[in-house]
Amino acid sequence: MTAADHNSHSGGHAVVTGTSSGIGRAIAERLLTGGWRVTGVDRAPSAISHEGFQGLPADLAEPHALLAGLADIGAATALVHAAGYMRVGCLGELAPDNSEGMWRVHVGAAEALANALAPRMGEGGRIVLIGSRTANGAAGRSQYAATKAALTGLARSWAIELAPRRITVNVIAPAATDTPFLRDPSRAGTAPVLPPMGRFVDPAEVAALTAFLLSPEAGAITGQTITICAGASL
């Protein structure tokens, strides 16, 4: 195992967005347990209390304002962009502000973070973007779906660029996941359907897959979108 491989598995430094709750928090906690150092990028303070965790307050809706803070955290072994939110609406009722806001947080922040961090990543670096199964399309969620679908285009493009440096880029696309986001009042009228397994995805399951994609064993997986759906895609 090379030094680069070791750093990409444990003892590395991961920048993770959205660690104040839900999937982002589960990912940060999983990585911390595995020996990673984690910088959590959040608008709201994170409740994580661990010696390996450092919070970086930032508004992901203003992605290019992130750059000043990133300059102080040093090089990263991995980037995991998990922050996100949903606004819904059907044709004829689509609000431009909703589309623009989700685009900035989901796509603009991913772009700004990767643009700043990837050039400083060593061999064996990792980028994981948390997308959504909704990227395939869903009534009343077109604006959200479009922003999540864009992550696949980013990931595959970056994967091609970074492959010679053995840096991988992948998307994890969960179906409805049991987080506070699932019960967001803004989703009224478009409530998720229970998958065939009779339960929603657990954030810990998304975190486990993320940890694997950041490991040396996943070094040949890049440019992929991996769905976790409890059977919803069947």
Buried (B, 14 or more C-beta within 10 A) or exposed (E): EEEBBEBBBBEBBBBBBBBBBBBBBBBBBBBBEBEBBBBBBBBEEBEBEBEBBBBBEBBBBBBEEBEEBBEEBEEBBBBBBBBBBBBBBEEEEBEEEBBBBBBBBBBBBBBBBBEBBBEEBBBBBBBBBBBBBBBEEBEBBBBBBBBBBBBBEBBBEBBEEBEEBBBBBBBBBBBBBBBEBBEEEEBEEBEBEEBEEEEBBBBBBBBBBBBEBBBBEBBEBBBBBBBBBBEBEE
